Amino acid sequence: MAEARTSRWYFGGLASCGAACCTHPLDLLKVHLQTQQEVKLRMTGMALQVVRTDGFLALYNGLSASLCRQMTYSLTRFAIYETMRDYMTKDSQGPLPFYSKVLLGGISGLTGGFVGTPADLVNVRMQNDMKLPLSQRRNYSHALDGLYRVAREEGLRKLFSGATMASSRGALVTVGQLSCYDQAKQLVLSTGYLSDNIFTHFVSSFIAGGCATFLCQPLDVLKTRLMNSKGEYQGVFHCAMETAKLGPQAFYKGLFPAGIRLIPHTVLTFMFLEQLRKHFGIRVPT
């Protein structure tokens, strides 16, 4: 009897951590670009400014928080999505319809976004710290120090500042990544020209990364502004109104670097995930 392999529940978190280690500098530059009140620097200029001001390793500021975020946000959404998808298709003769994948992706992303909000808040703050004057820098030593200090100095409730926005973004990006990856892979394999190999994984994840970037960019801009604020916004609606005053394009500020960061991150995540599944997954009869 032939055998296939399915993912273990934590593979998504591990794959996302591997991708984050590769794409963290791009994530940091995206945060810097989004938090500019006026567009003064583009991606290359921002990268050069960071390196000139604080050195090359400054591009990895907040890496511990980024990994902490992946092991909360991404682990949760992948675990829910893949576990439920495999359970729902266990006795069926074919894959789930796309609308079911979208619904499952939305639920998984909402849950993962909420769980990952504290680590995401610390991640944004650590990445943006170097832009602040020395007297205003928070100087978190690492992710756990940041979580502890926010809870102690600002209260536990502050850890979930922007949770609604983060959960909404999590739903959109999960639909773009997981649901669209499954669907793209299914369509690519159905052509009969490609087998289930690394090139198929690359093509499918590239499509998924583009979908995720387009879907989540407006919310990503608002989420970053809310998390990095010091009380100037009264809520999501107020933040959206203030951002809208800068013009419609403000909601897509940093779209190009966001795509440059999110598409490679998506590609690497799924390529790592597929290799983990292939070599260490749970064997199931087919």
C-alpha positions, 0 to 999 in steps of 0.5 A: 500500500502506498503512503503519503505524509501529512504535517505535524501540528507544529510544522507551520510554526517551524517553517515560518521561523525559518522563513523569518530568519531569511526575510527579517531585514525586509520586514524591518524596512517595511515597518520603517517605511509604513511609520513615516509620516511623510514619504521621505525615503524609499526602500533602498534609501531606508536600508542605507540609512539604517546601516549607516546609522546603526550598522548592518546588524541593526537590520536584525533588530527585533529578530527574537520578537519576530520568531516569538510571533511566528511561534504564536501567530503562525503556529496557531493558524497553520495548526488549526487550518491543516488539522481541520482540513485534513480531518474534513478530507479524511473520508472524502474523495477529493479536496475541499472546495475553495470556499471551504478553504477560504472560510477555514483560512479566515477562522484560522487567521482570526485566531492566530492573529489574536494569539500573536498580538502581544509578540507582534506589538513587541516586534513592531516596537523593537524594529522601530526603536532605532528611529526614535531619539535616544531619550524615547527608545524603549530598549527591550533586550529581547522579546520576553523582556518586551512582553514583561515590560509592556505588561508591567509598565502599561498593563496586560490590556496593552499587550492586546492593543490593536488585536482587532486589526491584527486578527482581521489582518491575520484572517486576510493573510491566511486566506491569501497564503494557506487557502490560495496556496492549497488552491494554486497547488491543486490547479497546478497539479491538475494540469498534468504538466508538473508533479508534486515537486519543489518547482510546483511548491515554488509556483504555488507559494509565489501566487499565494504570496501575491494574493496575501500582499494585495489583500492585507496591505491596507490593514497592515498599514493601520495595524502598524500605526496603531501598535507604534502609537503613543496615544495619538489615535483613539481607535481603528476608525480614527487611525483610518481617518487620519491615514486617509487624510494623506490620500488613498495611496497612504493605505498602500504605503510600502506596498512594494517592500511589503510584497518583496518581504511577504512573497519571499516569506511565503515561498520560503515558508511553504518550501520549508513546510513541504520538506518538513512534511516529506521527511518528518511528516506523519505517514498515512496510507493512501 
